[in-house]
Amino acid sequence: MIREDALAGLPVRGALPALERALEARGTAVLCAPPGTGKTTLVPLALGGLAGGARGASGGPAADRRILVAEPRRIAARAAARRMAWLLGERVGGRVGFTVRGERAVSRETVVEVVTTGVLLQRLQRDQELAGVTTVVLDECHERHLDADTVAAFLLDVRGTLRPELRLVAASATTDAEGWSRLLGNAPVVEAAGVVHPVDVVWAPPARAVRPPHGMRVDPALMVHVASVVRRALAERPGDVLCFLPGVGEIARVAGLLGEVDAEVLQVHGRAPAAVQDAVLSPGRGRRVVLATSVAESSLTVPGVRVVVDSGLAREPRTDHARGLGSLTTVRASQAAGRQRAGRAGREAPGTVYRCWSEAEDGRLPRFPAPEIQVADLTAFALHAACWGDPDASGLALLDPPPAGAMAAARSVLEAIGAVGPSGTVTERGVRMSRLGLHPRLARALVDGAPEVGTRRAAEVVALLSEEPPREYGDDLAAAWRTARRGGDSYGARWRAEAGRLASALSGTSSAPTPPSARPPRSGRAPSPCGPPDGGPGAIGAATPPPTRTGAPAPGTAHRGPGPGDGLSDDTVAGFVTALAFPERVSRARGETAYLMVSGTGAELGEGSRLRTAPWLAVAVADRAPHAASARVRLAAVVDEDTARGAASHLLSRGEEVQWEDGDVVARRVERLGAVELAVRPLVEAGAGLVRAALLEGLRREGTGLLAWSRDAGALRQRLGFLHRVLGEPWPDVSDGALVARADEWLEPELSRSRRRADLARIDAGQALQRLLPWATGDAARLEELAPERLTVPSGSRIRVDYAGEQPVLAVKLQELFGLRETPRLAGVPVLVHLLSPAGRPAAVTADLASFWQEGYRAVRADLRGRYPKHPWPEDPMAAEPTRGVKR
């Protein structure tokens, strides 16, 4: 029986006529409705003609109208379907159903089907027309998840080419309405004001400053503060408390700090068991504190909540494309997220939100969360776009275009695994991978691993990789596999279901031969740092014959005779499949806990890791904090060198390497796997070109000081530098960088004859530098005229000129310049004259001799003639005879 009272109380009902008119007129609409108005539940029912008085598409019977509702998360999809079925007085799977990965509840009667955006994306790839579907509602589009943006682009493409009658609704409480309207072809914006219960804002910043989030790290002091705010809220306000935290670790930490509160503490996140999620969405018997990640921001009404405590933090994906590492990072939640979270407190009655930051900080927060397309790994997106027929996504209607660098990195990965060809066109193999509902890396591991280790075992390992096991399982993937097999927790149940789904999905696609380079070793077993696996013999690095079947089969899986991979241990299978998925993360030990990935990224194991003695690892999960030198390994499997070579065979190279290392030329014959050196031998006869390049690298690193610079050579360089600075071309630039860049011109043939550092030290730099003089223009002959090495002074002495500074310097005894009225000029620049005493000490400095004789000489004469009486100190220096000696 339909619950008319509950339906009538949903405020969005008043916006239904306007929404229907917009869809009839344009076929698209943007619906903005505050939290709790019934946007997620009543609107689909009304559009399907099941409730609310709307006629539905074309006004036909409900059987002819199928509505798809796309939610960003599984928990939201299940909850929305259950709520709509409850409003109709039915069970889920009747006229309202849902489909999420690994779970489906629909029937022939289903009119409204709630799906995740990931499921809808897969469905569109199989059935672009969405036969039978009349309307698609994209719920919570403000979250800007990559799958949601991709689905919207594909649906707009379908409307424009195949099904112009397909109706689209973009719905959210805090969306960028203008942007979505423009994307949907200037779609009408329908706003549902509704009855919004007031929510008081209490600013509750920490008393002392806390460290800002850094990578996945959150200051423990902030978590202590959040727990204290929850206790304060319980004391000051009635009703249940919903507390938003960035991740599972922070939820567990705050739950531990709330152990003594007089309330039931529940933890809800994407990995929480379905029973816990259902309990959160049902009324409680007593007072409750619900600790949740952002999964509780939207599409869910948590009954009884009157208070929200907001930590102000969220987790967003980030990808280091240069290193091939992706991870989540903690960021400040956006203003839109803050409004969504606060709205949870006012869904059923007036409420209160405690914000764990200051009001001044609030104004500096970003308006909306960063679109995932701008920060995430785009490999899966690129494969979907290629399968759609638009490899570079240039023809897709997207609110934000994909970054060119991220798309290039994604294309590189897809080419390496054979999913696309050189032009970006999807291959048959790529289509097969796209239909597995996995990241392309994991799809490659499943497709290529199954023929070698068996479909079920490959599916089980890939299921572990697709949803990272709980941290308490440890960082050894094979050990985590055995723990998951034993079951006993919610993760184990989800893992078994996903492994079954993957095995079935793989069986439903065409088979393809495994490349020879992607095959595990058939003899021996991977060295295991954690001792014998469950049910099998062996020790660390033991070279024992392969057991018949080292790893126990999954519960409920019968073993029928020999099959692929039966002679391989769990460690070998886990390492092989992981290496197929992440070949650039294959790592070789360079210490007890330090490793080097073949990509060139350093990696470190955590303290107490059971993988510490493994010579090779295939790293499944690693994250690298900003500015950190190495990544931290979170999950890895042991492999041997043969497996590493096979998985990363595209990075295997052999050749001569001649480099400048430790101050000299080092020549070696090297076999390497990416950045990892496998074998090194000295190279006696290295190629002349390689040696020359190494010597040039030495000059770049250490400068031209490696050459032999006599005093005359240094003086010539200074003279040339002066002329280049003053006159420019054709006088050469003789800085280190310029000289190294023109080494071909001035260091040949000496450079070609050199083999090591000692040979460079024998090159006469002054003689070589002569080659850079402007001989072709004839200006070289003017060198002595423009920048002479020495100047002749009135006494007849030839004094060396110093060109080291900005201005030429002439240091000469004062008496030798008697009678010289004007300052000498070189290349138009006045010489800076250092006038020396008879003892050779500076007595005066001037660039204007005429002025000095008139004004400065008297003071110098008065000061020095008493100390140097044997030297001439005439009253009129212009009339005196210049001399180098004493009085006659």
C-alpha positions, 0 to 999 in steps of 0.5 A: 500500500502506497504511503500517501502521507509520507509522499505528500510530506515531501516538499519537492512535490511542488516542483514536479509540474515545472520539472515535467514541463521542462522535460516536455519542452527541452528533454533536459532539466537541472533540478536543484532541491535542498536535502530532505525534500524528496529529490532522490525518492519522489522525483523518480517515482513521479517520472515513472508514473508510480507516485506524485501525480506526474504523467511520466514520459509521453503519459503512457502506462508505467510499463512503458516508462523505465526510469534509471537513477544514477547514484555515485555510491553503492550505499546510496543506490541501495538506500534510495531503492529501499526508500522508494520501495518502502514509499510504495509499500513494496519490497525491493525488486518489484517496481523499484529495483537496484543494480550495483557491482556484485548485487542486483535486485530487479524484475520484469515489473521494475519501472525505477532502477537505481544504479551506480554511475559505474554500472550505468557506464558499463551498460552504455558501452554494451547498449548505447541506446538504453533500449526501453529507458525513457528518463535518466536521473543523474543524482548528486551531480555536484560531487563531480565524480569521474564516472558521473561526468563520463556518463553525462557526456555519453548520454548527451552523445546518445541524445544527439545521435541515437535517441533525441527523445531520451530525457535527462535530469541533473539533480543535486542540492548544491550543484553548479546549476548554471554550468550543468544547464549550459552542458545540457544544452541550456536546460531549464533550471527547476528549483524546489524550495520546500520546507527546510528546517533551520540549522544553527551553525556553531563554530568550534575551532580547536583552541590551539593550532593544528597541523594542516593535513599532509597526504593521508596524515591528519593531526591526531590533535584534530581528531581529539578535538573532534571527539571532544566536540561530539561529546559537547554536542551530546551534552548540549543538543538532543537527537543523534549525532552525525560526525563527518570524518575524512577516512576509515582510519580517522573514524576508528580513531575517533570511535576509540576516543568515544568509548565511554559516551552514553550512546551507540557509536556506529561507523559507516563508510564504503567498506562497512558491512551491509548490515551496519549500513542498514542499521545506520539508515534505520531508526535507533532504539537509543541515542546514536553517534554515527561516524561517517565519511563523505558517503553520508553527505548525500542521498541518505537520510539518517533517521534521528539525526539532529546534530552534525559535527563536521571535521571539515576534511575530505579525501580526494584522489591524486595521481603522480603521473610521472611515477605511476602512483595514485593515492587519496589525499586529505583536503579541506572540504569545499563550501558545497560539501559543508552545506550538504553535511549541515543539511543532514541535521535539518532533514527531519527537524531543526538542527545544529551543525558544529563546524571544527573550524573558524568562521573566518576560515570558512570564507577561504574554502573552495566553493566546490570540490575539485572535479575528479577528472582534473586530479585522478588517474584517467586510464579507465576514462581513456579506455571508455572514451576509446571504446565510445569511439572518441579516443582523445575525448575531444568530442565529449560534452564535459564540464571540464576537459581532461588534462592533456598530460594525464590523458597522455599518461593514460594513453601510454598505459593503454598502449602498453597493455594492448588495449589501444593501438598507436592511433588510440583506436581501441583493440578487440583486447581493449573492448574485452578489458572494458567489459570486466568492470575493472581498472584497465591495469587489473583487467590486463592482469585478469585477462593475461593471468587467468590462462597461466594461473587459472581463472579462479585464482587470478580472479581472487588476486585481482579482487584483492587488488580492486579493493585494498584489504584492511590494513590489519591484513598486513602488507603481504598480498599472499598472506592477505589472500590466505586471510581473506580465504578464511573469511570471518569478516565483511571484507572476506564476504565482499572479496568472495563475491567480487572474485566470483563476479570476475571469474564469471565475467572473464568466462563470458568474454572471448579468450586470447593467448597470453603473451610469452613475456607474461608467464610465471616461472614453471619451476621452483617457487617465488622466495617467500619472506613469511615462511611456509604458506598455509598448507605448504612446505618450504622456507625463505628462498628454498629451491623446492619442487613446486607443490601440487597445490600450495594454496588452498582453494576458496571455500566452495570451489572444487578442484577438478584435475590438473589445470593452469597454475596448479603447481604454483604457490600462492606467493608465486601467483600473487606476485605474478598477477600483481606484476602484470597489473603494475609492471612499472612497480616491480621493485628490487631490494637495495637494502633491508627495507629499501627498494627501487621500482623499475619506474625509478621511484624509491620505495620503503617497507614499513617497520615490522613488514614480513616482506623485509627479506624479499629480493624482489617485490611486485608493489600493488599499493604505494603512496608517496607523500608530497616532497617525500624521497620514497613511496611507502609500500602498503601492499606487495607480493614477492616475485622472483627475477624471472617474473619481474623480467617477464612482467616488465619485459617492455622495459628490459634493455641491454647496452653500453653505458658510458657516464660521468660518475664520481668525477670521471668517465665510467664505461660499463655494459649494463642489462637493466629493467627500467631503472633497476640494474640487473647485470653490470660488467666493465667496458674496455673499449667504449664507443668514441661518441659515448665517451665524448658525451660523458666528457661533455656531461662532466664539463656541464657538471663540474665546469671548464675548470677541468681543463688546464688554465694557465695565467695567460689563458685565464687572462685571454678568457677575461679579455674576451668576456669584457669585449662580449659584455661591452661590444657583443657580437662577434666577440664570443660569450665565454661563460661556462655554459656557453663554452660547454655548448660550443665545445665542438668549435673550440675543444676539437680535436683535443676532446675527441682524443680524450678518454678520461678526466686526466686527458681533459686536464692536459688540454691547453685551454688558452690555445683552444680558446683562440679558436673562438676569436672572430677570425671570419669577420677580421675582428680577431686582429683588433683584440690587442687594440680593443682589449690589450693585455698590457698598457704602456704608461708615460714611464715606459712600463708595460702594465698588465690590465686586469679584466676580471671585473666590470671595468678594466683595472690598471694598477700602477705607481703614481709617479709613472703617470706624471704628465698623463692628463686623460684616463686611458679608454679600452673599447670605449670604457674608461680604465679604472686606475689604481694609483699605488704608493712607492711600496705598491699599496693603493693610494687612490682609485680614479676613473678620471685622472684629470680630476684627480691631478686637480683635486685629489693629488694634493691630499695624496702628496701631503700624506705620502711624501713624508713617508717616501722622501726619496721619491719625487712629489712635485707640486705640478705633476703635469710638468714633472717627468714620469719615473719608476725610481727615486729622485736623481 
